[in-house]
Amino acid sequence: MGEAHPSSPAPNAAGRLRADFVEWMQGLDAGWVTATPGLGRPAQLTALGNGVVPQQAA
């Protein structure tokens, strides 16, 4: 979890939560969800919201 946080955490310029910030907050590697081809922002946030936080599961 030594990665730097995203440059602009949340929300983005439009006032919406950024998926890469949620990914970082959950301790996931950068791009674990956000770099998945074919997933738009809503699907990314759904996947992150339904996922298990690794630190909590340990």
All heavy atoms as TSV, in Angstrom:
chain	resi	resn	atom	element	x	y	z
A	1	MET	N	N	0.830	-1.198	0.000
A	1	MET	CA	C	0.000	0.000	0.000
A	1	MET	C	C	0.863	1.246	0.000
A	1	MET	O	O	0.469	2.285	0.460
A	1	MET	CB	C	-0.918	-0.026	1.212
A	1	MET	CG	C	-2.170	0.743	0.938
A	1	MET	SD	S	-3.380	0.509	2.225
A	1	MET	CE	C	-3.955	2.174	2.250
A	2	GLY	N	N	2.049	1.136	-0.545
A	2	GLY	CA	C	2.948	2.263	-0.572
A	2	GLY	C	C	2.757	3.171	-1.772
A	2	GLY	O	O	3.536	4.087	-1.964
A	3	GLU	N	N	1.759	2.919	-2.578
A	3	GLU	CA	C	1.542	3.742	-3.758
A	3	GLU	C	C	1.022	5.124	-3.368
A	3	GLU	O	O	0.287	5.275	-2.410
A	3	GLU	CB	C	0.523	3.094	-4.688
A	3	GLU	CG	C	0.984	1.798	-5.269
A	3	GLU	CD	C	-0.050	1.207	-6.207
A	3	GLU	OE1	O	-0.722	1.980	-6.906
A	3	GLU	OE2	O	-0.167	-0.019	-6.222
A	4	ALA	N	N	1.428	6.120	-4.135
A	4	ALA	CA	C	0.921	7.472	-3.914
A	4	ALA	C	C	-0.550	7.527	-4.301
A	4	ALA	O	O	-0.995	6.818	-5.197
A	4	ALA	CB	C	1.707	8.462	-4.746
A	5	HIS	N	N	-1.299	8.365	-3.604
A	5	HIS	CA	C	-2.722	8.482	-3.928
A	5	HIS	C	C	-2.897	9.195	-5.257
A	5	HIS	O	O	-2.002	9.911	-5.704
A	5	HIS	CB	C	-3.477	9.217	-2.819
A	5	HIS	CG	C	-3.071	10.649	-2.645
A	5	HIS	ND1	N	-3.526	11.648	-3.462
A	5	HIS	CD2	C	-2.244	11.239	-1.762
A	5	HIS	CE1	C	-3.004	12.799	-3.081
A	5	HIS	NE2	N	-2.218	12.571	-2.054
A	6	PRO	N	N	-4.033	8.995	-5.917
A	6	PRO	CA	C	-4.302	9.699	-7.177
A	6	PRO	C	C	-4.191	11.204	-6.983
A	6	PRO	O	O	-4.508	11.718	-5.910
A	6	PRO	CB	C	-5.732	9.284	-7.515
A	6	PRO	CG	C	-5.923	7.992	-6.811
A	6	PRO	CD	C	-5.107	8.097	-5.551
A	7	SER	N	N	-3.720	11.897	-7.996
A	7	SER	CA	C	-3.438	13.326	-7.871
A	7	SER	C	C	-4.647	14.150	-7.443
A	7	SER	O	O	-4.512	15.114	-6.720
A	7	SER	CB	C	-2.888	13.865	-9.190
A	7	SER	OG	O	-3.825	13.662	-10.226
A	8	SER	N	N	-5.808	13.792	-7.878
A	8	SER	CA	C	-7.019	14.496	-7.489
A	8	SER	C	C	-7.995	13.462	-6.965
A	8	SER	O	O	-8.683	12.811	-7.722
A	8	SER	CB	C	-7.610	15.223	-8.698
A	8	SER	OG	O	-8.847	15.793	-8.371
A	9	PRO	N	N	-8.028	13.267	-5.640
A	9	PRO	CA	C	-8.780	12.150	-5.075
A	9	PRO	C	C	-10.221	12.051	-5.543
A	9	PRO	O	O	-10.521	11.306	-6.449
A	9	PRO	CB	C	-8.681	12.349	-3.588
A	9	PRO	CG	C	-7.856	13.516	-3.328
A	9	PRO	CD	C	-7.490	14.126	-4.627
A	10	ALA	N	N	-11.099	12.766	-4.936
A	10	ALA	CA	C	-12.510	12.658	-5.271
A	10	ALA	C	C	-13.182	13.930	-4.799
A	10	ALA	O	O	-12.757	14.503	-3.809
A	10	ALA	CB	C	-13.133	11.449	-4.596
A	11	PRO	N	N	-14.160	14.408	-5.387
A	11	PRO	CA	C	-14.705	13.992	-6.686
A	11	PRO	C	C	-13.905	14.591	-7.829
A	11	PRO	O	O	-13.039	15.436	-7.609
A	11	PRO	CB	C	-16.111	14.549	-6.654
A	11	PRO	CG	C	-16.030	15.748	-5.774
A	11	PRO	CD	C	-14.963	15.437	-4.747
A	12	ASN	N	N	-14.219	14.200	-9.066
A	12	ASN	CA	C	-13.523	14.758	-10.225
A	12	ASN	C	C	-14.110	16.132	-10.543
A	12	ASN	O	O	-14.936	16.651	-9.790
A	12	ASN	CB	C	-13.592	13.804	-11.427
A	12	ASN	CG	C	-14.992	13.612	-11.966
A	12	ASN	OD1	O	-15.919	14.340	-11.619
A	12	ASN	ND2	N	-15.161	12.624	-12.811
A	13	ALA	N	N	-13.707	16.709	-11.657
A	13	ALA	CA	C	-14.141	18.062	-12.009
A	13	ALA	C	C	-15.660	18.182	-12.124
A	13	ALA	O	O	-16.223	19.235	-11.874
A	13	ALA	CB	C	-13.482	18.495	-13.314
A	14	ALA	N	N	-16.316	17.087	-12.490
A	14	ALA	CA	C	-17.776	17.114	-12.636
A	14	ALA	C	C	-18.466	16.845	-11.295
A	14	ALA	O	O	-19.685	16.774	-11.231
A	14	ALA	CB	C	-18.213	16.085	-13.670
A	15	GLY	N	N	-17.680	16.664	-10.223
A	15	GLY	CA	C	-18.269	16.413	-8.912
A	15	GLY	C	C	-18.629	14.957	-8.679
A	15	GLY	O	O	-19.399	14.645	-7.790
A	16	ARG	N	N	-18.054	14.061	-9.503
A	16	ARG	CA	C	-18.357	12.636	-9.379
A	16	ARG	C	C	-17.164	11.889	-8.790
A	16	ARG	O	O	-16.018	12.229	-9.036
A	16	ARG	CB	C	-18.710	12.043	-10.743
A	16	ARG	CG	C	-19.934	12.694	-11.354
A	16	ARG	CD	C	-20.319	12.056	-12.650
A	16	ARG	NE	N	-19.193	12.059	-13.580
A	16	ARG	CZ	C	-19.230	11.495	-14.769
A	16	ARG	NH1	N	-20.321	10.879	-15.176
A	16	ARG	NH2	N	-18.184	11.520	-15.564
A	17	LEU	N	N	-17.454	10.860	-8.042
A	17	LEU	CA	C	-16.428	10.022	-7.437
A	17	LEU	C	C	-15.574	9.360	-8.511
A	17	LEU	O	O	-16.092	8.849	-9.495
A	17	LEU	CB	C	-17.100	8.948	-6.579
A	17	LEU	CG	C	-16.201	8.010	-5.798
A	17	LEU	CD1	C	-15.390	8.786	-4.769
A	17	LEU	CD2	C	-17.030	6.951	-5.118
A	18	ARG	N	N	-14.265	9.369	-8.306
A	18	ARG	CA	C	-13.340	8.758	-9.264
A	18	ARG	C	C	-13.068	7.313	-8.879
A	18	ARG	O	O	-12.752	7.011	-7.730
A	18	ARG	CB	C	-12.030	9.537	-9.296
A	18	ARG	CG	C	-12.180	10.898	-9.946
A	18	ARG	CD	C	-10.895	11.642	-10.018
A	18	ARG	NE	N	-9.796	10.763	-10.453
A	18	ARG	CZ	C	-8.536	11.154	-10.468
A	18	ARG	NH1	N	-8.214	12.355	-10.065
A	18	ARG	NH2	N	-7.597	10.332	-10.866
A	19	ALA	N	N	-13.170	6.420	-9.841
A	19	ALA	CA	C	-12.956	4.997	-9.594
A	19	ALA	C	C	-11.522	4.711	-9.159
A	19	ALA	O	O	-11.285	3.845	-8.315
A	19	ALA	CB	C	-13.309	4.191	-10.838
A	20	ASP	N	N	-10.543	5.438	-9.696
A	20	ASP	CA	C	-9.157	5.183	-9.300
A	20	ASP	C	C	-8.907	5.566	-7.844
A	20	ASP	O	O	-8.077	4.956	-7.166
A	20	ASP	CB	C	-8.160	5.853	-10.243
A	20	ASP	CG	C	-8.274	7.361	-10.311
A	20	ASP	OD1	O	-9.315	7.920	-9.926
A	20	ASP	OD2	O	-7.307	7.989	-10.768
A	21	PHE	N	N	-9.650	6.534	-7.330
A	21	PHE	CA	C	-9.532	6.896	-5.920
A	21	PHE	C	C	-10.091	5.773	-5.035
A	21	PHE	O	O	-9.477	5.397	-4.035
A	21	PHE	CB	C	-10.261	8.213	-5.644
A	21	PHE	CG	C	-10.200	8.627	-4.200
A	21	PHE	CD1	C	-9.010	9.053	-3.652
A	21	PHE	CD2	C	-11.320	8.587	-3.397
A	21	PHE	CE1	C	-8.939	9.427	-2.318
A	21	PHE	CE2	C	-11.266	8.949	-2.076
A	21	PHE	CZ	C	-10.068	9.382	-1.529
A	22	VAL	N	N	-11.231	5.223	-5.417
A	22	VAL	CA	C	-11.833	4.118	-4.662
A	22	VAL	C	C	-10.889	2.917	-4.683
A	22	VAL	O	O	-10.658	2.271	-3.657
A	22	VAL	CB	C	-13.217	3.738	-5.241
A	22	VAL	CG1	C	-13.791	2.544	-4.518
A	22	VAL	CG2	C	-14.169	4.929	-5.170
A	23	GLU	N	N	-10.318	2.658	-5.838
A	23	GLU	CA	C	-9.362	1.569	-5.992
A	23	GLU	C	C	-8.190	1.757	-5.018
A	23	GLU	O	O	-7.778	0.823	-4.325
A	23	GLU	CB	C	-8.870	1.588	-7.441
A	23	GLU	CG	C	-8.153	0.396	-7.942
A	23	GLU	CD	C	-7.891	0.531	-9.434
A	23	GLU	OE1	O	-7.265	1.526	-9.873
A	23	GLU	OE2	O	-8.316	-0.350	-10.166
A	24	TRP	N	N	-7.649	2.951	-4.944
A	24	TRP	CA	C	-6.541	3.273	-4.048
A	24	TRP	C	C	-6.964	3.143	-2.585
A	24	TRP	O	O	-6.230	2.575	-1.777
A	24	TRP	CB	C	-6.026	4.679	-4.344
A	24	TRP	CG	C	-4.968	5.126	-3.384
A	24	TRP	CD1	C	-3.656	4.771	-3.391
A	24	TRP	CD2	C	-5.147	6.006	-2.281
A	24	TRP	NE1	N	-3.006	5.383	-2.348
A	24	TRP	CE2	C	-3.904	6.153	-1.648
A	24	TRP	CE3	C	-6.247	6.699	-1.766
A	24	TRP	CZ2	C	-3.724	6.949	-0.535
A	24	TRP	CZ3	C	-6.061	7.487	-0.655
A	24	TRP	CH2	C	-4.809	7.604	-0.051
A	25	MET	N	N	-8.149	3.656	-2.244
A	25	MET	CA	C	-8.632	3.586	-0.858
A	25	MET	C	C	-8.796	2.146	-0.391
A	25	MET	O	O	-8.622	1.844	0.785
A	25	MET	CB	C	-9.975	4.310	-0.713
A	25	MET	CG	C	-9.888	5.811	-0.768
A	25	MET	SD	S	-9.099	6.513	0.671
A	25	MET	CE	C	-10.281	6.131	1.932
A	26	GLN	N	N	-9.106	1.239	-1.292
A	26	GLN	CA	C	-9.283	-0.162	-0.942
A	26	GLN	C	C	-7.956	-0.913	-0.896
A	26	GLN	O	O	-7.912	-2.083	-0.552
A	26	GLN	CB	C	-10.250	-0.836	-1.915
A	26	GLN	CG	C	-11.657	-0.343	-1.769
A	26	GLN	CD	C	-12.635	-1.091	-2.647
A	26	GLN	OE1	O	-12.271	-1.905	-3.497
A	26	GLN	NE2	N	-13.912	-0.808	-2.451
A	27	GLY	N	N	-6.868	-0.237	-1.251
A	27	GLY	CA	C	-5.554	-0.859	-1.203
A	27	GLY	C	C	-5.250	-1.760	-2.383
A	27	GLY	O	O	-4.339	-2.574	-2.330
A	28	LEU	N	N	-6.014	-1.609	-3.449
A	28	LEU	CA	C	-5.791	-2.418	-4.650
A	28	LEU	C	C	-4.668	-1.806	-5.485
A	28	LEU	O	O	-4.411	-0.602	-5.416
A	28	LEU	CB	C	-7.071	-2.494	-5.489
A	28	LEU	CG	C	-8.284	-3.101	-4.790
A	28	LEU	CD1	C	-9.522	-2.918	-5.649
A	28	LEU	CD2	C	-8.039	-4.571	-4.485
A	29	ASP	N	N	-3.999	-2.625	-6.273
A	29	ASP	CA	C	-2.980	-2.108	-7.184
A	29	ASP	C	C	-3.632	-1.186	-8.195
A	29	ASP	O	O	-4.776	-1.416	-8.609
A	29	ASP	CB	C	-2.298	-3.252	-7.929
A	29	ASP	CG	C	-1.459	-4.131	-7.009
A	29	ASP	OD1	O	-0.967	-3.617	-5.978
A	29	ASP	OD2	O	-1.295	-5.314	-7.333
A	30	ALA	N	N	-2.911	-0.157	-8.595
A	30	ALA	CA	C	-3.426	0.780	-9.595
A	30	ALA	C	C	-3.783	0.023	-10.862
A	30	ALA	O	O	-2.979	-0.773	-11.371
A	30	ALA	CB	C	-2.395	1.859	-9.891
A	31	GLY	N	N	-4.991	0.214	-11.352
A	31	GLY	CA	C	-5.445	-0.429	-12.575
A	31	GLY	C	C	-6.098	-1.787	-12.370
A	31	GLY	O	O	-6.536	-2.398	-13.331
A	32	TRP	N	N	-6.159	-2.268	-11.138
A	32	TRP	CA	C	-6.746	-3.592	-10.874
A	32	TRP	C	C	-8.168	-3.675	-11.452
A	32	TRP	O	O	-8.545	-4.666	-12.032
A	32	TRP	CB	C	-6.760	-3.847	-9.374
A	32	TRP	CG	C	-7.246	-5.216	-9.000
A	32	TRP	CD1	C	-8.483	-5.529	-8.509
A	32	TRP	CD2	C	-6.534	-6.448	-9.091
A	32	TRP	NE1	N	-8.565	-6.874	-8.285
A	32	TRP	CE2	C	-7.379	-7.470	-8.635
A	32	TRP	CE3	C	-5.256	-6.785	-9.515
A	32	TRP	CZ2	C	-6.998	-8.801	-8.594
A	32	TRP	CZ3	C	-4.879	-8.103	-9.466
A	32	TRP	CH2	C	-5.742	-9.104	-9.008
A	33	VAL	N	N	-8.925	-2.614	-11.285
A	33	VAL	CA	C	-10.279	-2.550	-11.842
A	33	VAL	C	C	-10.339	-1.520	-12.968
A	33	VAL	O	O	-10.927	-1.778	-14.008
A	33	VAL	CB	C	-11.321	-2.196	-10.751
A	33	VAL	CG1	C	-12.694	-1.969	-11.350
A	33	VAL	CG2	C	-11.379	-3.286	-9.697
A	34	THR	N	N	-9.700	-0.381	-12.772
A	34	THR	CA	C	-9.839	0.727	-13.721
A	34	THR	C	C	-9.162	0.479	-15.064
A	34	THR	O	O	-9.500	1.144	-16.030
A	34	THR	CB	C	-9.298	2.034	-13.110
A	34	THR	OG1	O	-7.932	1.841	-12.700
A	34	THR	CG2	C	-10.131	2.467	-11.919
A	35	ALA	N	N	-8.251	-0.474	-15.143
A	35	ALA	CA	C	-7.592	-0.765	-16.421
A	35	ALA	C	C	-8.224	-1.964	-17.129
A	35	ALA	O	O	-7.702	-2.421	-18.139
A	35	ALA	CB	C	-6.102	-1.018	-16.196
A	36	THR	N	N	-9.337	-2.450	-16.620
A	36	THR	CA	C	-10.019	-3.583	-17.254
A	36	THR	C	C	-10.720	-3.102	-18.519
A	36	THR	O	O	-11.571	-2.219	-18.455
A	36	THR	CB	C	-11.049	-4.202	-16.281
A	36	THR	OG1	O	-10.376	-4.575	-15.084
A	36	THR	CG2	C	-11.722	-5.407	-16.895
A	37	PRO	N	N	-10.374	-3.678	-19.666
A	37	PRO	CA	C	-10.999	-3.246	-20.928
A	37	PRO	C	C	-12.513	-3.463	-20.917
A	37	PRO	O	O	-13.003	-4.471	-20.419
A	37	PRO	CB	C	-10.351	-4.146	-21.987
A	37	PRO	CG	C	-9.127	-4.720	-21.344
A	37	PRO	CD	C	-9.396	-4.745	-19.875
A	38	GLY	N	N	-13.224	-2.491	-21.446
A	38	GLY	CA	C	-14.668	-2.619	-21.590
A	38	GLY	C	C	-15.485	-2.166	-20.392
A	38	GLY	O	O	-16.704	-2.162	-20.452
A	39	LEU	N	N	-14.824	-1.808	-19.287
A	39	LEU	CA	C	-15.570	-1.335	-18.108
A	39	LEU	C	C	-15.578	0.186	-18.073
A	39	LEU	O	O	-14.536	0.817	-17.976
A	39	LEU	CB	C	-14.922	-1.832	-16.803
A	39	LEU	CG	C	-15.175	-3.260	-16.378
A	39	LEU	CD1	C	-14.536	-3.512	-15.025
A	39	LEU	CD2	C	-16.643	-3.572	-16.322
A	40	GLY	N	N	-16.756	0.752	-18.131
A	40	GLY	CA	C	-16.895	2.196	-17.982
A	40	GLY	C	C	-16.907	2.563	-16.507
A	40	GLY	O	O	-16.881	1.692	-15.623
A	41	ARG	N	N	-16.941	3.840	-16.201
A	41	ARG	CA	C	-16.914	4.312	-14.823
A	41	ARG	C	C	-18.013	3.702	-13.961
A	41	ARG	O	O	-17.743	3.244	-12.847
A	41	ARG	CB	C	-16.981	5.844	-14.792
A	41	ARG	CG	C	-16.865	6.413	-13.404
A	41	ARG	CD	C	-17.053	7.944	-13.423
A	41	ARG	NE	N	-17.546	8.361	-12.136
A	41	ARG	CZ	C	-18.808	8.353	-11.771
A	41	ARG	NH1	N	-19.740	7.980	-12.603
A	41	ARG	NH2	N	-19.166	8.727	-10.561
A	42	PRO	N	N	-19.279	3.663	-14.403
A	42	PRO	CA	C	-20.320	3.072	-13.556
A	42	PRO	C	C	-20.049	1.600	-13.224
A	42	PRO	O	O	-20.226	1.167	-12.090
A	42	PRO	CB	C	-21.599	3.221	-14.384
A	42	PRO	CG	C	-21.330	4.359	-15.310
A	42	PRO	CD	C	-19.860	4.265	-15.619
A	43	ALA	N	N	-19.597	0.834	-14.209
A	43	ALA	CA	C	-19.292	-0.585	-13.976
A	43	ALA	C	C	-18.086	-0.738	-13.058
A	43	ALA	O	O	-18.038	-1.651	-12.232
A	43	ALA	CB	C	-19.051	-1.295	-15.299
A	44	GLN	N	N	-17.111	0.147	-13.185
A	44	GLN	CA	C	-15.938	0.098	-12.300
A	44	GLN	C	C	-16.354	0.341	-10.859
A	44	GLN	O	O	-15.935	-0.386	-9.951
A	44	GLN	CB	C	-14.909	1.151	-12.725
A	44	GLN	CG	C	-14.238	0.859	-14.037
A	44	GLN	CD	C	-13.365	2.005	-14.507
A	44	GLN	OE1	O	-13.292	3.060	-13.884
A	44	GLN	NE2	N	-12.697	1.811	-15.631
A	45	LEU	N	N	-17.180	1.355	-10.637
A	45	LEU	CA	C	-17.624	1.665	-9.277
A	45	LEU	C	C	-18.496	0.543	-8.717
A	45	LEU	O	O	-18.421	0.236	-7.521
A	45	LEU	CB	C	-18.367	2.999	-9.242
A	45	LEU	CG	C	-17.472	4.218	-9.466
A	45	LEU	CD1	C	-18.313	5.479	-9.591
A	45	LEU	CD2	C	-16.453	4.366	-8.353
A	46	THR	N	N	-19.290	-0.100	-9.564
A	46	THR	CA	C	-20.100	-1.240	-9.117
A	46	THR	C	C	-19.188	-2.385	-8.683
A	46	THR	O	O	-19.388	-2.983	-7.623
A	46	THR	CB	C	-21.051	-1.708	-10.232
A	46	THR	OG1	O	-21.944	-0.642	-10.550
A	46	THR	CG2	C	-21.838	-2.927	-9.808
A	47	ALA	N	N	-18.183	-2.686	-9.506
A	47	ALA	CA	C	-17.249	-3.764	-9.172
A	47	ALA	C	C	-16.504	-3.449	-7.880
A	47	ALA	O	O	-16.338	-4.320	-7.020
A	47	ALA	CB	C	-16.266	-3.978	-10.320
A	48	LEU	N	N	-16.082	-2.214	-7.718
A	48	LEU	CA	C	-15.360	-1.823	-6.502
A	48	LEU	C	C	-16.277	-1.860	-5.288
A	48	LEU	O	O	-15.868	-2.276	-4.201
A	48	LEU	CB	C	-14.745	-0.430	-6.678
A	48	LEU	CG	C	-13.559	-0.371	-7.641
A	48	LEU	CD1	C	-13.274	1.061	-8.046
A	48	LEU	CD2	C	-12.341	-1.026	-7.027
A	49	GLY	N	N	-17.517	-1.464	-5.468
A	49	GLY	CA	C	-18.465	-1.460	-4.361
A	49	GLY	C	C	-18.870	-2.851	-3.923
A	49	GLY	O	O	-19.215	-3.078	-2.768
A	50	ASN	N	N	-18.824	-3.812	-4.845
A	50	ASN	CA	C	-19.203	-5.186	-4.527
A	50	ASN	C	C	-18.010	-6.054	-4.167
A	50	ASN	O	O	-18.183	-7.227	-3.849
A	50	ASN	CB	C	-19.942	-5.813	-5.711
A	50	ASN	CG	C	-21.311	-5.201	-5.898
A	50	ASN	OD1	O	-21.921	-4.710	-4.962
A	50	ASN	ND2	N	-21.792	-5.209	-7.124
A	51	GLY	N	N	-16.818	-5.474	-4.219
A	51	GLY	CA	C	-15.604	-6.249	-3.971
A	51	GLY	C	C	-15.279	-6.360	-2.489
A	51	GLY	O	O	-15.883	-5.711	-1.641
A	52	VAL	N	N	-14.301	-7.195	-2.197
A	52	VAL	CA	C	-13.806	-7.372	-0.830
A	52	VAL	C	C	-12.509	-6.600	-0.707
A	52	VAL	O	O	-11.614	-6.736	-1.539
A	52	VAL	CB	C	-13.577	-8.867	-0.533
A	52	VAL	CG1	C	-12.939	-9.044	0.826
A	52	VAL	CG2	C	-14.871	-9.625	-0.637
A	53	VAL	N	N	-12.382	-5.799	0.323
A	53	VAL	CA	C	-11.165	-5.047	0.581
A	53	VAL	C	C	-10.124	-6.025	1.135
A	53	VAL	O	O	-10.367	-6.662	2.162
A	53	VAL	CB	C	-11.432	-3.884	1.570
A	53	VAL	CG1	C	-10.153	-3.141	1.889
A	53	VAL	CG2	C	-12.488	-2.956	1.011
A	54	PRO	N	N	-8.978	-6.186	0.442
A	54	PRO	CA	C	-7.990	-7.178	0.864
A	54	PRO	C	C	-7.574	-7.064	2.340
A	54	PRO	O	O	-7.447	-8.073	3.021
A	54	PRO	CB	C	-6.803	-6.920	-0.058
A	54	PRO	CG	C	-7.397	-6.295	-1.267
A	54	PRO	CD	C	-8.562	-5.480	-0.758
A	55	GLN	N	N	-7.354	-5.862	2.837
A	55	GLN	CA	C	-6.924	-5.700	4.224
A	55	GLN	C	C	-8.005	-6.162	5.202
A	55	GLN	O	O	-7.706	-6.632	6.290
A	55	GLN	CB	C	-6.571	-4.234	4.527
A	55	GLN	CG	C	-5.324	-3.755	3.851
A	55	GLN	CD	C	-5.569	-3.276	2.433
A	55	GLN	OE1	O	-6.671	-3.397	1.894
A	55	GLN	NE2	N	-4.553	-2.746	1.797
A	56	GLN	N	N	-9.243	-6.019	4.824
A	56	GLN	CA	C	-10.348	-6.424	5.692
A	56	GLN	C	C	-10.516	-7.943	5.679
A	56	GLN	O	O	-10.899	-8.546	6.679
A	56	GLN	CB	C	-11.637	-5.751	5.233
A	56	GLN	CG	C	-12.808	-5.982	6.143
A	56	GLN	CD	C	-14.049	-5.226	5.700
A	56	GLN	OE1	O	-14.089	-4.706	4.590
A	56	GLN	NE2	N	-15.032	-5.156	6.540
A	57	ALA	N	N	-10.232	-8.561	4.547
A	57	ALA	CA	C	-10.403	-10.005	4.414
A	57	ALA	C	C	-9.294	-10.795	5.092
A	57	ALA	O	O	-9.469	-11.950	5.426
A	57	ALA	CB	C	-10.476	-10.382	2.942
A	58	ALA	N	N	-8.145	-10.157	5.275
A	58	ALA	CA	C	-6.983	-10.874	5.839
A	58	ALA	C	C	-7.176	-11.206	7.306
A	58	ALA	O	O	-7.857	-10.652	8.054
A	58	ALA	CB	C	-5.730	-10.033	5.654
